[in-house]
Amino acid sequence: MVNCKQIEKMTIEYGGQWGISHVRRLLKLIDLISGNKDYDKEVIWIATHLHDWGAYPNWKIKEMDHAARSKEIASEYLADKALSSKKLLLILECIEFHHSKFPNRCIESILLSDADALDFLGSIGLFRVFSKQTKDLRKAYNIIKQKIISCKEALQLEKSKEIAEDRISRMNAILKQFEKDSFGFF
């Protein structure tokens, strides 16, 4: 049996405030973009909580992609949780492809990857990048410009694309003001 309280507790314990806030934003985004699509809410909830576990310090392997590592950890963690094999495969697909535009995926996987891409856009996306590049603003600026392109290209659902346009517009306005305020010296 899957213990949701335990999964949430572990996400907070190992991912910190960042980890659980990211999960909560993704679940809210999934609600916004799913429309009337039929999807397994339990699969989404579990996959969303576990999708970044491989990036958390206690499980991270430096040379391993965090999505692949998260899938590995999730597979081990969920092995004895009495999930149907179908649900387990859906959860693992969501985790493995949450940064991909891999074709022929289940709707749950598309919802998670679209929500994750959207979380890199808008003010959250700006703050995420600048918080990691506090001493190199030019690098942060360049990363953001690339994220705008890559995240937009990754989106598959029309509602996601609509939300992205608004977020990208706001990002570009802030970046334009940043360029102006810095006189180009950043």
C-alpha positions as CSV (number, residue, x, y, z in Angstrom):
1,M,0.0,0.0,0.0
2,V,1.3,3.4,-0.9
3,N,1.6,5.7,2.1
4,C,1.0,9.2,0.8
5,K,1.9,10.8,4.1
6,Q,5.3,9.0,4.1
7,I,6.0,10.1,0.5
8,E,5.2,13.7,1.3
9,K,7.3,13.5,4.5
10,M,10.3,12.1,2.5
11,T,9.9,14.7,-0.2
12,I,10.1,17.4,2.5
13,E,12.9,15.7,4.4
14,Y,15.1,15.1,1.4
15,G,14.0,17.9,-1.0
16,G,13.4,20.6,1.6
17,Q,11.0,23.4,1.2
18,W,12.1,23.7,-2.5
19,G,11.2,20.1,-3.2
20,I,7.7,20.2,-1.7
21,S,6.9,23.6,-3.1
22,H,7.9,22.5,-6.5
23,V,5.6,19.4,-6.2
24,R,2.7,21.5,-5.0
25,R,3.2,24.0,-7.9
26,L,3.3,21.1,-10.4
27,L,0.1,19.6,-9.0
28,K,-1.7,22.9,-9.3
29,L,-0.4,23.4,-12.9
30,I,-1.6,19.8,-13.8
31,D,-5.0,20.8,-12.5
32,L,-4.9,23.9,-14.7
33,I,-3.7,22.2,-17.9
34,S,-5.6,18.9,-17.7
35,G,-9.0,20.3,-18.7
36,N,-11.4,17.5,-19.2
37,K,-8.7,14.9,-19.9
38,D,-9.2,11.5,-18.2
39,Y,-6.1,10.6,-16.2
40,D,-5.1,8.6,-13.1
41,K,-4.8,11.1,-10.3
42,E,-3.0,8.6,-8.0
43,V,-0.3,8.0,-10.7
44,I,0.1,11.8,-11.1
45,W,0.3,12.4,-7.4
46,I,2.9,9.7,-6.8
47,A,5.0,10.5,-9.9
48,T,5.0,14.2,-9.1
49,H,6.3,13.6,-5.6
50,L,9.0,11.1,-6.7
51,H,10.1,12.7,-10.1
52,D,13.1,14.6,-8.6
53,W,14.2,12.3,-5.8
54,G,17.2,11.4,-7.9
55,A,18.3,15.1,-7.7
56,Y,18.2,15.3,-3.9
57,P,21.6,15.2,-2.3
58,N,21.1,11.9,-0.4
59,W,20.3,10.0,-3.6
60,K,22.0,12.0,-6.3
61,I,24.8,10.3,-8.4
62,K,26.9,13.0,-9.9
63,E,27.3,11.5,-13.4
64,M,23.8,10.2,-13.7
65,D,20.8,12.0,-15.1
66,H,18.4,12.9,-12.3
67,A,15.4,11.6,-14.2
68,A,17.0,8.2,-14.7
69,R,18.1,8.2,-11.0
70,S,14.7,9.2,-9.8
71,K,13.1,6.4,-11.9
72,E,15.6,3.9,-10.3
73,I,14.8,5.1,-6.7
74,A,11.1,5.1,-7.4
75,S,11.2,1.6,-8.8
76,E,12.9,0.4,-5.6
77,Y,10.7,2.4,-3.3
78,L,7.5,1.3,-4.9
79,A,8.5,-2.3,-5.4
80,D,6.6,-3.6,-2.3
81,K,3.8,-1.0,-2.2
82,A,1.0,-3.2,-3.8
83,L,0.5,-1.1,-6.9
84,S,-0.8,-2.8,-10.0
85,S,1.9,-3.3,-12.6
86,K,0.1,-0.9,-14.9
87,K,0.2,1.9,-12.3
88,L,3.8,1.3,-11.5
89,L,4.7,1.4,-15.2
90,L,2.8,4.7,-15.7
91,I,4.5,6.2,-12.7
92,L,7.9,5.2,-13.9
93,E,7.2,6.5,-17.4
94,C,6.2,9.9,-15.9
95,I,9.4,10.1,-13.9
96,E,11.7,8.9,-16.7
97,F,10.3,11.3,-19.3
98,H,9.5,14.4,-17.2
99,H,12.1,16.4,-19.2
100,S,11.4,14.9,-22.6
101,K,9.1,15.3,-25.5
102,F,9.3,11.5,-26.1
103,P,6.4,10.5,-28.5
104,N,3.6,8.0,-27.6
105,R,3.6,8.7,-23.9
106,C,0.6,8.3,-21.6
107,I,-1.4,11.4,-20.7
108,E,0.0,11.4,-17.1
109,S,3.5,11.6,-18.5
110,I,2.6,14.5,-20.8
111,L,0.8,16.3,-17.9
112,L,3.9,16.0,-15.6
113,S,6.4,17.1,-18.3
114,D,4.3,20.0,-19.4
115,A,3.8,21.2,-15.8
116,D,7.5,20.8,-15.1
117,A,8.4,22.9,-18.2
118,L,5.9,25.6,-17.1
119,D,7.5,25.7,-13.7
120,F,10.7,26.9,-15.4
121,L,8.8,29.8,-17.0
122,G,7.5,33.1,-15.5
123,S,8.7,34.6,-12.3
124,I,9.4,31.2,-10.7
125,G,11.7,30.4,-13.7
126,L,13.6,33.6,-13.3
127,F,14.1,33.2,-9.6
128,R,15.1,29.6,-9.9
129,V,18.0,30.5,-12.3
130,F,19.1,33.7,-10.7
131,S,19.2,32.0,-7.2
132,K,21.7,29.5,-8.6
133,Q,23.8,32.0,-10.5
134,T,24.2,34.8,-8.0
135,K,27.7,35.7,-9.0
136,D,27.3,35.4,-12.7
137,L,24.3,37.4,-14.0
138,R,25.3,37.0,-17.7
139,K,25.3,33.2,-17.3
140,A,21.9,33.4,-15.6
141,Y,20.5,35.6,-18.3
142,N,21.8,33.2,-21.0
143,I,20.4,30.2,-19.2
144,I,17.0,31.9,-18.9
145,K,17.0,32.7,-22.6
146,Q,17.7,29.1,-23.5
147,K,15.1,27.8,-21.0
148,I,12.5,29.9,-22.6
149,I,13.2,28.2,-25.9
150,S,13.6,24.6,-24.6
151,C,10.6,24.7,-22.3
152,K,8.4,26.2,-25.0
153,E,9.5,23.5,-27.4
154,A,8.8,20.7,-24.8
155,L,5.2,21.6,-24.3
156,Q,2.5,19.4,-25.9
157,L,-0.9,20.5,-24.6
158,E,-2.7,23.6,-26.0
159,K,-3.5,24.9,-22.5
160,S,0.2,24.5,-21.5
161,K,1.2,26.5,-24.6
162,E,-1.4,29.2,-23.7
163,I,0.0,29.5,-20.1
164,A,3.5,29.5,-21.4
165,E,2.9,32.5,-23.8
166,D,1.8,34.6,-20.9
167,R,4.7,33.5,-18.7
168,I,7.2,34.1,-21.5
169,S,5.8,37.5,-22.2
170,R,6.3,38.5,-18.6
171,M,9.8,37.0,-18.5
172,N,10.8,38.9,-21.6
173,A,9.5,42.2,-20.2
174,I,11.6,41.6,-17.0
175,L,14.7,40.6,-19.0
176,K,14.3,43.7,-21.2
177,Q,14.1,45.9,-18.1
178,F,17.1,44.1,-16.6
179,E,19.1,44.8,-19.8
180,K,18.1,48.5,-19.5
181,D,18.8,48.8,-15.8
182,S,22.2,47.2,-16.1
183,F,23.3,49.2,-19.1
184,G,24.4,45.8,-20.5
185,F,26.9,45.4,-17.7
186,F,25.8,42.1,-16.2
